[in-house]
Amino acid sequence: MSNIFASSIGKKLIMSLAGLFLILFLIVHLSINLSLIFSDSREIFNKAAHFMSSNILIKIFEVILFGGFILHMFYGLYLQIKNWFARGRRYRIENFSQTSFFSKFMIHTAVIIAVFLVLHLMDFYFKVKIVGDIPEVFYNGKSYHDLGLLVIEKFKIPGFVLFYLACFVFLAFHLLHGFWSAFQTLGLDHKVYTPIIKAAGILYTFLVVAGFMLIPVYIYFYM
């Protein structure tokens, strides 16, 4: 039992659990971001961002979140490289039709998403934590970083909007396979449950990706 996480199955299990954790995080992140377009001001967004950056429990969660990202990417890359070395050319050709369309490009979409995350963190997270040159706004006499303004300014740049939208298209490809694959790794692979999980994955992917893509489009054209 102690060696299970050193095995390929154990690594897939860790990657799946980390992936499901990140899937839940996307919902929280989206709900905060949507406040920018469904609220009359940036107050809700800025207060939520302040809470996320100052609350001790959220800081602990932040460490877990980064750990989840690293584990998911590390084990995903490890398993992909291992598969490349393990498969012969003949094996790949014979089983090509048995592999789902989205699963064939998981590593490619993962790399693009990782690049996007680094750039995203540089634009916002590191700018707050390290640079510190952030405009301020006051609500009820208390000072807050005006991160909402930074987001709006970014989404007024056409090239950035197009890049953001393209990255979320790749995220959709990644989620469409990753959602049900994670549950499959956890043992929920059944002729009754699997179609339901796949349908839930499609619905989740559509709603989350559409929600994230709506934000830059709305800001660019209407704010």
Steps between C-alpha positions, in 0.01 A plus 500: 500500500785738581641456149174562311585864423835394353322285240351618170151447641590707805636783286183497289296512819691803630468675162125430493438625854703814432307550175164471674619748762590747224161442335332613823734798524397618152141538620609720792730707277227545239239610753732776625593613148137515386434764765689744278229490235192426712566768761462874460850557636826317565436494875396134528795385289754712688369399841500133399856534370603669824341223706673234288838665554471581871304221668727244668283204396505620140877533519520134605262413217726697266793275586279194442386648171854554373583151620205367303620677186853367539391143577254492213751633249795296628323166503323573173832574332668201666232256389492642148877466455483149644227410250706638211794279591282197568311501171643370176394646168292195416323518835408862444360437155293203608345682795464843345130452428437386858625827647254787534567808290554722804730256681748505209580865566488518881873570532486767229207685655664462843815678380296787355297530820821499708643787292175690544508446878855633526407813304178538698688478831757753380222744404311480827628279782871591485419862426311518829734284708837623370473823300227656710436786258120465506244784489291534813132562557310573823178339623357629828831666577705182454767465230495214250713409201298583189567169326172533315643801317806296398275229356291752307810672363639163383174410330504825306805373307381312187802269482468400863128428461563276198781318682279453808213362293729263309646364825155422632417312181801279576385473862164374371677225304697410812194489724285297263731202539644576843166525682376148437850355487558608861188318615600198292835488679315509833314185396172651379512330161162338448259464209237691699712762677753582227249658255362713785848611602589581138180703462575685826852568371366647176252719690764611750750579224248700299376706795842570652682577175210707366492692828870580489482597132199724557695724736766637259250530214253696713770724647657570160175598330284642780719638781 
